[in-house]
Amino acid sequence: MSEIYNFILRLRAIRDYRPEPLSDEDLEAILEAGRWTGSSKNRQNWSFVAVTDPERLQELAEHGDFTQPIRDSAAAIVLVSERGGTMFDIGRAAQNMMLAAEAIGVASCPITFHREKGARRLVGAPMGSQARYGIALGYPAPNARPRKMGGRKAAEAVIRLDSR
């Protein structure tokens, strides 16, 4: 298989970060990967809000139930689905940003904001938009590892071929 294919299969959420800010160059590269993600009918009904202030990261973490990675991160990106946007497109953008982060040595962890309206208000997203998902980012701590290496379900448990 190709290097790219294997790179995709190896991506894992990392939750342990070094206590240093992300460089502007790295953050911009990750955001650019999101901006270039394909979207349904090329509508690009999204915006990405980068949060880097430590106090704001703590405030943002209050809007989810499992947000310790945001509390510990150097930055977080809130993925805002604008009016008419789809969660499918938000997921595509999130995965592209996480892959881009990994490619440049930045660890990432997807986050759900269970109190989405509060997250939306905090980042100044407009009414009618949704701010349900985010990505915690940081340079990986020396011993950073995925929390659970459970593998994957067997292919036959999740893949079905529809043939007559």
N, C-alpha and C positions, 0 to 999 in steps of 0.2 A: 504494500500500500504506500501511498505518497506521504511525505512529511506533513503536509497540511492535514490530511485525513487523521493521521496519528496525533497531531497537535490538538485537533478538535476532541478526539476521544479522551485525551489526558486532562482536559480542563476540569478543575475542581474548585469548589468554594474554599477560600482561605479566610480565616477569621482573626488571625494573630498578626499584628503589624508592628513595625518599628515606630518609635515615637518621633517621627520627623515628617515635615510637610512634603506633599508631592511637588515636584518641580512644575512650573507653569507649562513647560514643554510637554511633559508626560500627560498632564490633565487635558491640555488642548488636543493632543493626539487621540486620547480616548474619546473625547467629545466629538472629534471629527469622524471617528469610526461610526459613531451613532448617527451623525448627520448624513453620512453616505449610505446608510442602510436603505434597502428597498422598502417600499410601502405600498399598500393596496392602492391601485390606480395612481401611484406616485403622488398621493395627496400630501404626504409628510405632515399629517395632522398631529404633531407632537412638539414638545419643547423639552429641553434638558436643563435642569437647574443644578449647577455645581455649588455645593455648600462646603466651605473650607474653614470657616471660623469655628474654633473649638466649642464655644458656647452655643452657637447655632446647631452644631452637630448634636449636642446634648438635648436641645429642645426638639430637634427632628426625631430623635430616638424615642421621645415620649409618645409618638403617634403609632408605634407598633409594639407587638408583644414579645418579639424575639430580635431585639435590635442592638444587642451588645456589640456586634461588629461595627455599627455606626458610632457608638460611644467611643470605641477604640480606634477608629479610622482617622486617617489624615484628611479625607474628603469623602463626600457622598454625592452621588448624582441622583436626583429625583427625576423620574421619567414621567412627564405630564402628557396624558392623552387629551388633546384638544377636542373641542366639539366635533363630532363626526369621525373621530379616530377609533382605532380598534386595539384591543388588548393583544391581538396577534402581532400587529406592527410594533407595539411596545416591547413585546417579548423578543422579536427579531432584533430590535435596536439594543436591548439589554445584552443579548448574547454576543452581538458584534462588539460592544464596548468591553465586555468581559474577555473576549478573545484578544482584542487589541491590547488590553491591559496586560494580559499574560505574556503577549509577544514582546512587550517592552520592560518586563520585570516588575510589574505592579500586580499585587494580589487583589482579588475582588470577592465579594460575597453578595448574592442577591438578597433583597430585603422586601418584606411586605409591610405596608403601612395599614394596619387594621383599622385605624381611625383616620381614614383617607381625607375626610373633609378638613380635619385639623392640619394635616400635612399640606394639603392644597393651600389653605390660608397662610400657613407659615412661609411657604415659598412664593406667595403672591400670584399663584396661578388663577386664571379667571374662573368665574362661576360657569358651570356647565362643563368644565374640564375635570379630569380625574388624576389624582396623584397617588395611586395605590402602590406603585413599585419603585424601588430604588436600588442602588448598588453602592456598597461600602468599598472604599479603596484605600490602599496603603502599601508601602513597601513591606514585603513579608519579613516577619521576625525570623531570627536565625533558625529556630526549631519549628517554624510554622508547618503544619501538616493539615490535610483535611480532617475534620472531626470524626468522620465515620467513613470507612472504606468498605462499604457493604456490597460493592460490585453492582451488577445489574440483574434484573429478572431475566430468566431464560428467554431467548428470542421467541420461542413458540408460545410463551405466555403473553406477549405483547404485540406480536406481528401475525397478521392473517392475510393470506392471499385470496382475493375475491376472484374466483374462477368458476365458470359453469361446468 
